[in-house]
Amino acid sequence: MVGRQGGDTMTNEELTAILQKRFEENNHRHPALEWSGIEARIAADSRAAEVLREMEATGGEPDVLQFDPDKETYLFVDFARETPKGRRSVCYDDTALEARKKYKPKTSALTQAEQIGIQLLDEDLYRQLQEVEPVDMKTSSWILTPQPIREKGGALFGDRRYDQVFIYHNGADSYFGARGFRGFIEI
């Protein structure tokens, strides 16, 4: 289990209570969905519960964005108002991390996402999240970068300014205190 402040750990019951409360208080994110089916899915999948626990512990505030009827999966996404605090000051990937000669961050977005068990949002999913609820108004989030851009040393990130979603590029080895990443898991 993930450590919390003071060394305590979050139980499955505590996690479920947090997720249920968030789900019920934010019905505009998923108006056609019922909590009972989601709760049963989480209870039946210990790996999913652990990933959601990590998403919560790193400040992601995960909630359901959608249900995919073809795959029969729920998509949990980081809905934190700003990029999750426990995932900031990271460069894009390990190649970029190794390329830095000075002032290396502790890790990269892709490595930390893998450790948590989530995937970075791509541009389409990032825009879909922004349509449901405005996020990253003071911060920015790395998003999954197409290989041709990455091969040239760049990486993509997004934010919301002036009530508009922007997707930018930067050197993949850059990192800032206000840039992190958002992720998702299908359950």
BALOBA-1460 file (C-alpha; in Angstrom, 3 decimals):
// residues 187
<rec num="1" residu="m" x="0.000" y="0.000" z="0.000"/>
<rec num="2" residu="v" x="1.064" y="3.546" z="-0.644"/>
<rec num="3" residu="g" x="2.421" y="5.547" z="2.245"/>
<rec num="4" residu="r" x="0.578" y="8.641" z="3.343"/>
<rec num="5" residu="q" x="1.578" y="11.530" z="5.507"/>
<rec num="6" residu="g" x="2.821" y="10.233" z="8.822"/>
<rec num="7" residu="g" x="3.586" y="6.777" z="7.396"/>
<rec num="8" residu="d" x="-0.030" y="5.574" z="7.399"/>
<rec num="9" residu="t" x="-1.303" y="3.518" z="4.499"/>
<rec num="10" residu="m" x="-4.562" y="3.930" z="2.596"/>
<rec num="11" residu="t" x="-6.816" y="0.896" z="2.888"/>
<rec num="12" residu="n" x="-9.032" y="-0.337" z="0.065"/>
<rec num="13" residu="e" x="-12.039" y="0.918" z="2.017"/>
<rec num="14" residu="e" x="-10.547" y="4.402" z="2.348"/>
<rec num="15" residu="l" x="-9.650" y="4.466" z="-1.342"/>
<rec num="16" residu="t" x="-13.133" y="3.343" z="-2.347"/>
<rec num="17" residu="a" x="-14.730" y="5.993" z="-0.121"/>
<rec num="18" residu="i" x="-12.572" y="8.743" z="-1.657"/>
<rec num="19" residu="l" x="-13.302" y="7.613" z="-5.222"/>
<rec num="20" residu="q" x="-17.032" y="7.216" z="-4.579"/>
<rec num="21" residu="k" x="-17.318" y="10.669" z="-3.008"/>
<rec num="22" residu="r" x="-15.420" y="12.250" z="-5.911"/>
<rec num="23" residu="f" x="-17.557" y="10.327" z="-8.426"/>
<rec num="24" residu="e" x="-20.826" y="11.427" z="-6.790"/>
<rec num="25" residu="e" x="-19.758" y="15.054" z="-6.329"/>
<rec num="26" residu="n" x="-18.711" y="15.360" z="-9.980"/>
<rec num="27" residu="n" x="-21.545" y="13.695" z="-11.852"/>
<rec num="28" residu="h" x="-21.086" y="16.186" z="-14.732"/>
<rec num="29" residu="r" x="-17.950" y="14.226" z="-15.683"/>
<rec num="30" residu="h" x="-19.868" y="10.974" z="-16.236"/>
<rec num="31" residu="p" x="-23.641" y="11.636" z="-16.128"/>
<rec num="32" residu="a" x="-24.733" y="8.305" z="-17.612"/>
<rec num="33" residu="l" x="-22.670" y="6.080" z="-15.297"/>
<rec num="34" residu="e" x="-23.545" y="4.365" z="-12.011"/>
<rec num="35" residu="w" x="-21.051" y="3.937" z="-9.175"/>
<rec num="36" residu="s" x="-22.016" y="0.340" z="-8.304"/>
<rec num="37" residu="g" x="-20.583" y="-1.132" z="-11.527"/>
<rec num="38" residu="i" x="-17.372" y="0.837" z="-11.112"/>
<rec num="39" residu="e" x="-16.973" y="-0.152" z="-7.470"/>
<rec num="40" residu="a" x="-17.419" y="-3.816" z="-8.353"/>
<rec num="41" residu="r" x="-14.787" y="-3.541" z="-11.089"/>
<rec num="42" residu="i" x="-12.256" y="-1.969" z="-8.716"/>
<rec num="43" residu="a" x="-12.976" y="-4.539" z="-5.983"/>
<rec num="44" residu="a" x="-12.382" y="-7.375" z="-8.450"/>
<rec num="45" residu="d" x="-9.015" y="-6.041" z="-9.654"/>
<rec num="46" residu="s" x="-6.341" y="-5.609" z="-6.955"/>
<rec num="47" residu="r" x="-3.847" y="-4.204" z="-9.474"/>
<rec num="48" residu="a" x="-6.336" y="-1.496" z="-10.497"/>
<rec num="49" residu="a" x="-6.897" y="-0.596" z="-6.852"/>
<rec num="50" residu="e" x="-3.144" y="-0.255" z="-6.309"/>
<rec num="51" residu="v" x="-2.755" y="1.964" z="-9.383"/>
<rec num="52" residu="l" x="-5.662" y="4.172" z="-8.298"/>
<rec num="53" residu="r" x="-4.110" y="4.365" z="-4.836"/>
<rec num="54" residu="e" x="-0.828" y="5.573" z="-6.405"/>
<rec num="55" residu="m" x="-2.672" y="8.065" z="-8.605"/>
<rec num="56" residu="e" x="-4.342" y="9.429" z="-5.481"/>
<rec num="57" residu="a" x="-1.139" y="9.443" z="-3.426"/>
<rec num="58" residu="t" x="0.695" y="11.503" z="-6.069"/>
<rec num="59" residu="g" x="-2.092" y="14.090" z="-6.219"/>
<rec num="60" residu="g" x="-3.904" y="13.010" z="-9.376"/>
<rec num="61" residu="e" x="-7.447" y="12.926" z="-7.948"/>
<rec num="62" residu="p" x="-8.524" y="10.148" z="-10.345"/>
<rec num="63" residu="d" x="-12.119" y="9.951" z="-11.512"/>
<rec num="64" residu="v" x="-14.002" y="8.281" z="-14.334"/>
<rec num="65" residu="l" x="-13.940" y="10.108" z="-17.638"/>
<rec num="66" residu="q" x="-15.851" y="7.559" z="-19.704"/>
<rec num="67" residu="f" x="-16.994" y="3.991" z="-20.229"/>
<rec num="68" residu="d" x="-15.864" y="2.249" z="-23.414"/>
<rec num="69" residu="p" x="-18.651" y="-0.159" z="-24.408"/>
<rec num="70" residu="d" x="-16.476" y="-1.932" z="-26.991"/>
<rec num="71" residu="k" x="-13.784" y="-2.813" z="-24.456"/>
<rec num="72" residu="e" x="-16.202" y="-2.775" z="-21.510"/>
<rec num="73" residu="t" x="-13.742" y="-0.677" z="-19.509"/>
<rec num="74" residu="y" x="-13.922" y="2.459" z="-17.389"/>
<rec num="75" residu="l" x="-11.312" y="5.109" z="-18.073"/>
<rec num="76" residu="f" x="-9.954" y="6.752" z="-14.909"/>
<rec num="77" residu="v" x="-8.070" y="10.002" z="-15.544"/>
<rec num="78" residu="d" x="-6.257" y="12.492" z="-13.300"/>
<rec num="79" residu="f" x="-8.751" y="15.302" z="-12.687"/>
<rec num="80" residu="a" x="-6.586" y="17.377" z="-10.321"/>
<rec num="81" residu="r" x="-7.142" y="21.062" z="-11.052"/>
<rec num="82" residu="e" x="-3.413" y="21.525" z="-11.659"/>
<rec num="83" residu="t" x="-0.877" y="18.916" z="-12.775"/>
<rec num="84" residu="p" x="-0.436" y="16.468" z="-9.872"/>
<rec num="85" residu="k" x="1.966" y="17.797" z="-7.227"/>
<rec num="86" residu="g" x="3.679" y="14.456" z="-6.729"/>
<rec num="87" residu="r" x="4.580" y="14.281" z="-10.418"/>
<rec num="88" residu="r" x="6.158" y="17.650" z="-11.156"/>
<rec num="89" residu="s" x="9.711" y="18.721" z="-12.035"/>
<rec num="90" residu="v" x="10.290" y="15.791" z="-14.369"/>
<rec num="91" residu="c" x="11.658" y="15.697" z="-17.892"/>
<rec num="92" residu="y" x="9.815" y="13.695" z="-20.552"/>
<rec num="93" residu="d" x="11.634" y="10.336" z="-20.700"/>
<rec num="94" residu="d" x="14.803" y="8.550" z="-19.605"/>
<rec num="95" residu="t" x="16.617" y="9.355" z="-22.846"/>
<rec num="96" residu="a" x="16.124" y="13.048" z="-22.054"/>
<rec num="97" residu="l" x="17.093" y="12.479" z="-18.416"/>
<rec num="98" residu="e" x="20.369" y="10.821" z="-19.416"/>
<rec num="99" residu="a" x="21.106" y="13.598" z="-21.919"/>
<rec num="100" residu="r" x="21.084" y="16.274" z="-19.217"/>
<rec num="101" residu="k" x="24.589" y="17.119" z="-18.103"/>
<rec num="102" residu="k" x="23.675" y="19.316" z="-15.124"/>
<rec num="103" residu="y" x="20.739" y="19.720" z="-12.749"/>
<rec num="104" residu="k" x="19.066" y="16.434" z="-13.591"/>
<rec num="105" residu="p" x="15.567" y="15.882" z="-12.228"/>
<rec num="106" residu="k" x="14.983" y="12.785" z="-10.095"/>
<rec num="107" residu="t" x="13.025" y="10.958" z="-12.780"/>
<rec num="108" residu="s" x="11.092" y="11.309" z="-16.015"/>
<rec num="109" residu="a" x="7.373" y="11.444" z="-16.743"/>
<rec num="110" residu="l" x="7.354" y="8.148" z="-18.647"/>
<rec num="111" residu="t" x="9.312" y="6.318" z="-15.954"/>
<rec num="112" residu="q" x="7.172" y="7.618" z="-13.100"/>
<rec num="113" residu="a" x="3.989" y="6.820" z="-15.055"/>
<rec num="114" residu="e" x="5.230" y="3.265" z="-15.568"/>
<rec num="115" residu="q" x="6.043" y="2.957" z="-11.854"/>
<rec num="116" residu="i" x="2.526" y="4.128" z="-10.974"/>
<rec num="117" residu="g" x="0.975" y="1.847" z="-13.604"/>
<rec num="118" residu="i" x="-0.600" y="4.519" z="-15.786"/>
<rec num="119" residu="q" x="-0.112" y="5.859" z="-19.288"/>
<rec num="120" residu="l" x="0.362" y="9.501" z="-20.242"/>
<rec num="121" residu="l" x="-2.596" y="11.193" z="-21.895"/>
<rec num="122" residu="d" x="-2.195" y="11.742" z="-25.614"/>
<rec num="123" residu="e" x="-3.313" y="14.994" z="-27.242"/>
<rec num="124" residu="d" x="-6.825" y="13.740" z="-28.020"/>
<rec num="125" residu="l" x="-7.438" y="12.466" z="-24.499"/>
<rec num="126" residu="y" x="-5.958" y="15.646" z="-23.001"/>
<rec num="127" residu="r" x="-8.378" y="17.741" z="-25.070"/>
<rec num="128" residu="q" x="-11.259" y="15.452" z="-24.109"/>
<rec num="129" residu="l" x="-10.414" y="15.948" z="-20.426"/>
<rec num="130" residu="q" x="-10.307" y="19.719" z="-20.967"/>
<rec num="131" residu="e" x="-13.772" y="19.624" z="-22.579"/>
<rec num="132" residu="v" x="-15.209" y="17.969" z="-19.476"/>
<rec num="133" residu="e" x="-13.407" y="20.158" z="-16.958"/>
<rec num="134" residu="p" x="-10.800" y="22.923" z="-17.235"/>
<rec num="135" residu="v" x="-7.408" y="21.874" z="-15.819"/>
<rec num="136" residu="d" x="-3.796" y="23.099" z="-15.942"/>
<rec num="137" residu="m" x="-4.634" y="26.798" z="-15.724"/>
<rec num="138" residu="k" x="-1.430" y="27.580" z="-13.779"/>
<rec num="139" residu="t" x="0.606" y="24.467" z="-14.589"/>
<rec num="140" residu="s" x="1.281" y="22.316" z="-17.634"/>
<rec num="141" residu="s" x="1.382" y="18.580" z="-18.298"/>
<rec num="142" residu="w" x="3.584" y="16.475" z="-20.555"/>
<rec num="143" residu="i" x="1.513" y="14.459" z="-23.024"/>
<rec num="144" residu="l" x="2.389" y="11.400" z="-25.056"/>
<rec num="145" residu="t" x="4.613" y="12.588" z="-27.888"/>
<rec num="146" residu="p" x="4.614" y="11.121" z="-31.410"/>
<rec num="147" residu="q" x="7.883" y="9.361" z="-32.230"/>
<rec num="148" residu="p" x="8.906" y="11.696" z="-35.113"/>
<rec num="149" residu="i" x="8.861" y="14.659" z="-32.709"/>
<rec num="150" residu="r" x="10.633" y="12.715" z="-29.988"/>
<rec num="151" residu="e" x="13.363" y="11.583" z="-32.422"/>
<rec num="152" residu="k" x="14.205" y="15.240" z="-33.006"/>
<rec num="153" residu="g" x="14.641" y="15.864" z="-29.277"/>
<rec num="154" residu="g" x="11.246" y="17.402" z="-28.594"/>
<rec num="155" residu="a" x="8.231" y="16.511" z="-26.503"/>
<rec num="156" residu="l" x="4.694" y="17.869" z="-26.233"/>
<rec num="157" residu="f" x="2.892" y="19.392" z="-23.289"/>
<rec num="158" residu="g" x="-0.436" y="21.104" z="-22.797"/>
<rec num="159" residu="d" x="-2.114" y="23.687" z="-20.620"/>
<rec num="160" residu="r" x="-5.145" y="25.945" z="-20.543"/>
<rec num="161" residu="r" x="-4.833" y="29.732" z="-20.761"/>
<rec num="162" residu="y" x="-7.374" y="32.376" z="-21.736"/>
<rec num="163" residu="d" x="-10.065" y="29.660" z="-21.684"/>
<rec num="164" residu="q" x="-8.232" y="27.933" z="-24.542"/>
<rec num="165" residu="v" x="-6.314" y="24.640" z="-24.599"/>
<rec num="166" residu="f" x="-2.792" y="24.941" z="-25.969"/>
<rec num="167" residu="i" x="-0.431" y="22.174" z="-27.046"/>
<rec num="168" residu="y" x="3.227" y="23.186" z="-27.220"/>
<rec num="169" residu="h" x="6.634" y="21.628" z="-27.716"/>
<rec num="170" residu="n" x="9.781" y="21.847" z="-25.663"/>
<rec num="171" residu="g" x="13.065" y="20.006" z="-25.428"/>
<rec num="172" residu="a" x="12.279" y="16.654" z="-23.838"/>
<rec num="173" residu="d" x="15.064" y="17.219" z="-21.320"/>
<rec num="174" residu="s" x="13.496" y="20.383" z="-19.932"/>
<rec num="175" residu="y" x="11.701" y="20.374" z="-16.623"/>
<rec num="176" residu="f" x="9.939" y="22.976" z="-14.536"/>
<rec num="177" residu="g" x="8.369" y="23.128" z="-11.095"/>
<rec num="178" residu="a" x="4.984" y="23.768" z="-12.674"/>
<rec num="179" residu="r" x="5.165" y="20.980" z="-15.274"/>
<rec num="180" residu="g" x="4.287" y="17.394" z="-14.545"/>
<rec num="181" residu="f" x="2.067" y="14.857" z="-16.215"/>
<rec num="182" residu="r" x="-1.405" y="13.379" z="-16.119"/>
<rec num="183" residu="g" x="-2.227" y="9.769" z="-16.692"/>
<rec num="184" residu="f" x="-4.990" y="7.266" z="-17.126"/>
<rec num="185" residu="i" x="-5.840" y="3.648" z="-16.478"/>
<rec num="186" residu="e" x="-8.518" y="1.464" z="-18.066"/>
<rec num="187" residu="i" x="-10.328" y="-0.768" z="-15.590"/>
